[in-house]
């Protein structure tokens, strides 16, 4: 059974599932080069077919997710095109007038400059007005059918949070145990928090479902209040939070705490607010930026740990899985992992909306008679395109690389560079990582002992905020030396924070949070990624350190590189000197 999973919201993505197994999955932004790409993932689908050799006529089913997608965001491609000023304008000219003045402003009139109606790919005659999600679904379905040449009868639609839950559960290496799955995000199909349970071999059973869990929205608009891009820069707020403390952040914390609260397995408002932007804007006036971040993060951690603890007590199930955008808060995940009555915590790679294309495809596989037991447990998060050595060599020969030196190298040669304080980008010929975290195959690497490397990467390569921590990639056999992880929580996907050991503070100082010395590690196994494991092993032979500093291979604000030409282009435009691509080292001649 060949099923194409499609997510045409943001960040749009596609996946191909064959007899229950993921063959390939990737986000549209990696190919289109538009961050948080919105809409039909045409390029991803074409790449999937090219990589796998399948034709559109081979596809048995197309599975999509989420019925309630607003036409306004398809017209404006909001998350892909809006600047911080646009988001402020949205609040002032649309939401304020709606919530506080009782008016009915027209979204598409406010943002007419963002819309090119002539290039809008959907049948506008099916969309009654800018709020018509039902008509938008008909237009989405028709457009996909016509674009792929597939009968509409082959296209199925699946609930947003069921897709999140299914993806999280079927990715879990612990799914043979009874599992409790929590999903959490800003909103999807009029829901933003669910709890479901599963026994191995059986499909999910929902325990609770909430449309009142607005933590994701609260966090999103706090991000905007702090001058950062919502639905994109929440991780910056999380990184900032650790620099403050209760002494200065208590007042901000109390402001958040007086609103949303856990109510058993769902949520309630202690103080119902009209919106999640202007209410907090007024209440937080005069608060320091890092105090707001601290108060928000502490509030987030308390809400999530209480909710998950209640779920464990209610069901007796201690094997926890989390999925959805809020599941990307690694500091909250650290607190959850430390709950006394939790045995295991798993967060899959790419738990945000990019993965619901996979969840939808798996749900359709099960709906068509597939057995959960036939779906193999994925052993890693490398679902993306791969490249052959000859393909990379041909691409390097095609490009104008006169300003570079190119030589064939082995992992030990690159390890020597890293040990000599050089920063090296790695573009592996092996499959690309899925989700927002770079897991070594599309990464920028450095010696984790060198604090000065942080400034170099921030200023000349990543061009990002100075307070943001990096992460370490740690050899599996060395994880106990560096990570405080008594429950042996799966930490292969940089999804959970941990305390560091004294040795880690010596060996991995540049890969820890500068203030609280926590880390979000990637534990690298030879089984998951032999090439990357071998490189770190060679570095260990030289330095005794069984880890590397790892950050995603991209310039700040751009998607992670998706192709060899992207890698070369990024090398040209930033302060990087070396690119380890396939079996070749490309270096700038000016070194």
N, C-alpha and C positions, 0 to 999 in steps of 0.2 A: 504494500500500500504506500503510494507516493503522495505525500501531503505537503503543500506549500503553505507555510504560516506567514501571514502578512499583518503588520501593524502600520497603519497609515496616519497615526497621530504623531506625537513627538517624544523622543527621537525615533523617527520611523525606522523600521527594520524588517527583515525577512529571514525565513529559515526553511530548510528542506529536511523533512523527516521521512525516512524510508523504513518501513516495517518497525516503526517506533524509535529508530535510532537517529540522532542528530547527525546529518552529514555535513552541514555547513549552516552558519547563522552569522549575520553581520548587520551593523547599523548603516543606514544610508549615508550618514555624514562622513564615513571613512572614504567613500568614493566621490560623493558630490563636493566634499570639502566645505560644506555649510554646516556649522555647529548646530546641533539640535534640529536637524532637517525635519521639516513638517510635510506630511502628505504621502502620496503613493511612492513606495520605494523602488522606483523603476531600475535604478542603477544596481541596487542590491540584488534584485531578481535576475537581471542579466548576468551579473557576476556569478551568482549561484549556478545558473545553467551552464555558463562557460567553465566553471571549476569542476562541475560534476559530470558534464557530458549529457545531461538529460535535456530533452526538448519540452516545450510547453505541452505538446500533445501527450507526453508521458504522465502528466500530473493527473492524479485521480480526484483529489480534493484540494480546495483552497479554504483555509481556515482564517477568519479574521476576528478581531476583538473589539469590543466596546461599541454599543449602540448609541450612547448619548454623547456624541462629539458635536460641539457647536459649530455651525457654519462660519461664525465670525472668525474663528481661529484658522480655518482653512483659507478664507479670503485673505487674511493678513499674514499667515505663516508666523504667528505671534512669537513663539519661543525661539524661532530661528532668526527673526528680523528685528525684534524690538530692542532698542537701547534702554539704558536705565532711565533716560528722560522720557521715552515712550511709556514705560511702565508708570512713571509718576503722572504723566498725562492721563493715562487710563484711569488711575485712581481719582484724580481731581475732576476730570471732565465726564467720566462715565459713572463710576461707583459712588462717588460723593453725591452727585445729583440724584442718583437712583435711591440710595439709602437715607440721605439726610434732607433732600429737598423734595422727595416724593415725585420726581419727574421720571419720564421714560425716554432717556437719551438714546439716540441711534448710534450704535457702536461703529457701524461701517461708514457713517458720515464723519465721525470724529477721526477715523483713521483712513480716510479715502486716499491719502497720499501713499499708503502702504499697499494699495490694491491695483492690480492690472487686470481688469475684468476680461480683456481680450485674450489673456493667456490663462485664465482660470480653466482648469481641465475638466471640471465637473459640469453636468447638465444643470444649468441654473433654473430651468423650468420646473425641476422637481423640488426646488427649495422655496417654500412659501415666504419665509422671512428670515432674518438673521438669527433667530432663535430656534429654527425648525430642525432639530436634531434628527427627527424621523425622516424628513425629506432629504437631509444630508446623507443619511445611511443609504437611502435608495440611490442617490447620486454616486456615492462611493462604490456601491455594489455594481452599478451599471458601468462606471468608469473602469473598474478592475476587470469586469467581464470583457469589455471591448478591448482593453489594453493587452490582455493575455489571450484573447480569442477563446475564452472558456465559458461554457454555458453557465448562466446564473444559478442553475440548480445544483451546481457543484460547489457553490460558495456558501459557507456556513458562518454564523456569527456566534461568538461566545462572550459571556460576561467577563468584564474587566478583572474583577477580583478573583473569580474562579480561575482565570488564566494565571494570575500571580501565584495563587496557592498551588495550582497544579505544577507550575514550573519549579517552585521551591521544593515541593515534596519529591518530585521525580528526579531532581538533581541531587537529592540528599544521599550520601553514602550510608546513612543510617536508616533508610526507609524500611528496612526489614523489621525494625522495632515499631511499636505503636508510636505515632507521631502526632504532635500538636502544631498546627501551622497558623501563624499570624500574618495577616497582610495589612499594610498600612501605607497610605499615601495622601495626597491632597484631595483627590476625588477621581472616581472612575465608575461610571454607570450608577451615579447617585449613591455611592458607597465610599467610605474612606477607611474602614477598619473591619476586619473579619477574623474570626477564629474558626478553624475547622480541624477535624481529627481524621486519622486514617490508620487502618490496620493493613498490614502488607497483603497485597493481592486484592484489596477492596478499594473502591473509589472514595473520594473525599466526602465527608459529612459535615455540613456547617453547624457549628455550635452557636455562633452569634454573628450578627451583621449590624454595623452601625453607620449612620450617615452623619453622626454628630462628633466624630473623632477628627476635629479640625486642627490637630497638631501640625500637620504638614503645611497647612495654609498659614497658621500663625508663624511658623519658622520661615516660610517663603517671604512673607511681607515684613518680617523683622530684617531679613536680608536686604530688602529694598530700602527700609528706613535707615540702614547703616551705609547706604550709598553703593550697594552691590547688586548684581543682576539676579533677580529671583528666578527660581527653577534652574539655576546654574551655579551660583556661588554660595550655596548654603554650607558647603564644606569649609569655606573661608571663615564663616561665623563660628563654626565648630572648632576650628583650629585656633581662633582668636580667644575663645572662651577660657582656655586654661591660663591665660595671662592675668586674670583677675581672681578675686576671692570673695568669700561671703562678706568680709568687712566692707567692701565697696560695692558689691553686686547684690546685696540682700534686698535692697529696695526694688530693683528691677525684677528680681525673682518673685517678690511678693505681688507685684503687679500682674505677672503672668499667672501666678498660683491662684489668684482670686477669680479667675475665669473658668477655664476648663478643668474638669475633674473626672476621675475614674468612678464608674458606678457599676460595680460587679464586673461583668464581662463587656459592658458597653460604657457610655460616657454621658455626662450631663454638664450643663453650665451652672456654676455657682452664681455667676453674674452674666446673664445673656448680653452679648455685645452685638451691635448692629453690623459691624464689619471687623476685619482683622488687620486693618491698616490705620485708619484715622483714630480709632479708639486707643490703640497703643501709642500712636504718634503723640497724642495729647497727654496721655498718662506718663510717658517716658521722657517728656521734654526736660532737658537739662541733665539727663543721665549721660555718663561717659560711654563711649562706644564699646569698650571692652567690658564694662559693667553690664550693659545690655546683653552682650554675647554670653557672659557668665550666667546671668539670671535666666535667659532663655534656655541655655544648654542644661542647667541644673533642673529646671522645670521639665524639660523633655525627658531627661533620665528618670526622674521620679515618676512621671506619668507612665512611661513604658515599662519600667520594672514592676510597678504596682499592677498594671493590666496583665502582664505576662505571669506574674506570680499568682494572680487570681485565677487565670486559666489553668495553671498547673494544679492548684488546689481544687478547682471545680472538677477536673477530669481525672486527676491522678497520673497524667502523662507527663513525663519529665524530659522527653526527647523533643526539643523545640526547633522549629524551622521558621525563619522570617523572610518575607518577600515584600516588594513594593518600595517606593522611593524613600520612605522614612527609614527603611531597613539599612540604608547606606550611612546612617549616623554611627560611626564606628566607636565613638566614646560612649554612647548609650548602650551599644552592643557589649562593650566591656562590662558595664554595670550589670547587664542582664546575664552575662556568662558567669558572673560571680554570685548569682542567687543561690542560696543554700540548697533549695530543693530542685535545682536544675541539674540534670546529668550531662546533657549534650546540647550544643547550640550550633546550628548551621545556617549560614547565609550564602546563597548561590552566587556565582559570578554574574554581574549585571542584573541585580534584583529589581531595578527600576522598570519603566515602561518598555525599554528596548527589548525585554525578554518575553513580553506577552505574545509575541508572534510564535514563540516556541510553545508556550502554554496552550495557545489556541490550537496549534497543530496536534499536540498530544491529546487534548480533549476530543478533537475530531477523530483521531485514531481510536480512542476508547469508545466513542459513540458508534463507530462503524464496526465494532466487534473485536477490536484489538484488546489484548490482555495486558494489564499492568505488569505482570511478571515477564512479559515479552519485551518490555522496554528496558534496555540495558542501562545500568547506572553509569553515567558519564564519569570518566576517571579524571577529567581535567576541564579547564575553561577555555581551551583553544579551539574555537569553533569556526574561525574565519578562514579567508583564502590563504593558500600557500603558494610558494614559488619554487621552481626547479633551479638548480645551480646554473644550468645553461640559460634559463630564462633571465635570471639576474645578470649573468655575464653579457647577454645580448643587449639588455637594457642599458648597462653601463657603456657598452660600445656605441650605442645609438646616441647617447647624450654627449653634449660638449663638455668634456671634463679636463680641458687643458690646464686649468688652474689647480688640479689635484694630482697627487700620486696614487697609483692603484697597484696593490700587490696582493697575492694570494697568501693567506695566513692560517694558522691553527689557533685554537683557543689559548694555548700557552703564550703565544705572541701578544694577544690582546690582554691577557692577564698581566704581563710585564708592563704594558702601558698603564694599566689601571694602578698597578703597584707603584708606578713612578708618578702618581698624582695627576695623570691625564684623565680627562672626561671623554667617554666613548659612547656614541649612540649605537644601539644594536638593532638591526633589522634582519630577523632570522628568515630563512627560507621556509621554516615550519609554519603551521597555521597561526593566524593572528588571534590575539586574545579577544574574548567577547566581553562587552561591558566597558565601564569607564576606567577600570584599573589596568595599567600596563603590567604584564606579568613576565617581562623579560624578553619577549619576542619583538616588541616595538617600544623599547625602553632606552632611556639615557642612564648610563651606569658610571659609578665612580667609587673610589676608596671610601668606605664608610667612616674611617677614622679621621678624615681631614675636614675640620670645621670650615676652613677657608673655601672649600669646594662649594659650600652652600651659597655664598655670595656670588661666586663665579657663575654657577648655574642660574641663579635668580636674575642676575643682571644681564648676562650675555646670551643666555639660552632660553630659559623659560619666561623671563621678563614678567615675573609674577610677584605677588605681595611678599614682603620680607618675612612675615611672621609664620608663613605656612611651613609645616614640617615635611620632610621627605620620608621615605620608607625603606626598610631593609629587605632584601631577598636573602633568605637564610637557608643553608643546606639542611635538609631534613635531619641528618645525623648530628647536627650541631644545635638544634632548636632548644634543647634543655639547657645548653650553656648560656643562652641569650634571653629566652622568653620565660616569664613566670606564667605557667599554664598547667596547673595541677590536675585539671579535668581532661587534659589532652584535647581541647577544643580544636576542631579543624580550622587551620589558619593558612590555607593555601591561596586565598583570594583577596588578601588585604581588606577584609570585611569587618574585622573585629580588633579592637584595641587591647593591648596587654601591658602590664608592667614589665620593666626591663630588669635584668640581673646586674649585679656589680660589674661583671665582665662585659656585658653589653654596653655599659656606660663608658668603658674603655675602648672596645673594639668598634662600636657602632654609633659613636656619639653624633655623627652627622646624619644618621638615619633615625634619630629619636626626636620626639617633640622637644624643642629647646628648653621649655620651661618645666614641664612635669615629668619628662624623661619616659613617657609612654611610647609605644610604637604600634604601627599597624603592619605587621610583618606579612610577607609572602614566604611560606615554607616551600622550598623547591625540592621536589623528589626526582630521582632519575627516571622513574616510571612516567611522570607527567611531562617532563621536559629534559631529555637527556643532554641536549646541546647546551642549555643554560646551566644545568647542574654541573656539567663538565667545565664550563668557563669559571664558575665560582670555585670549583675544586682546584683548578689551576691557580687561582688567586690565593687560595688557602695554602697551597704548597709554598708559595713565595712569602706570604705575610703571616701565616698562622691564623688569619681571620677567615672564618667560614661564612662570609656574607658579602654582599655588595650593596651600595646605595643605589636605589632604583627610583626613577621618576619617569613619567610617560614621555614618549618621544613626540613632542609637539611644541610649538611656540604658544605661549599663553593666549587663550581665546580661540585657538584653532583645534580641530579634531586631531586625534592621534593619527600619525601617518598611516596610509593604507596601501601604498604601492612603492616600488623602488624609486620611481620618479618623484613621489612626494618626499621620500627620504633625502634624496639629493637636493631638492628644492629647499627643504628646511635647513640642510647643512649650509647651503649658500647664504641663507638669509639671517643666520644667527651666529653666535660666537663659538659654536662647536668647531673643533678641529679634526675630529676623527669619526668616521662612520664604519662600523663593522657590519657589512651587508653580505649576507650569504657566507661565502668563503673568502670574501675580499675585504681588505682594509682600504678605505678611501680617505686620504688625508690632504688637508690644504697645504700647498707648497710653501706658504709663508711661514711655516713652523720653524 
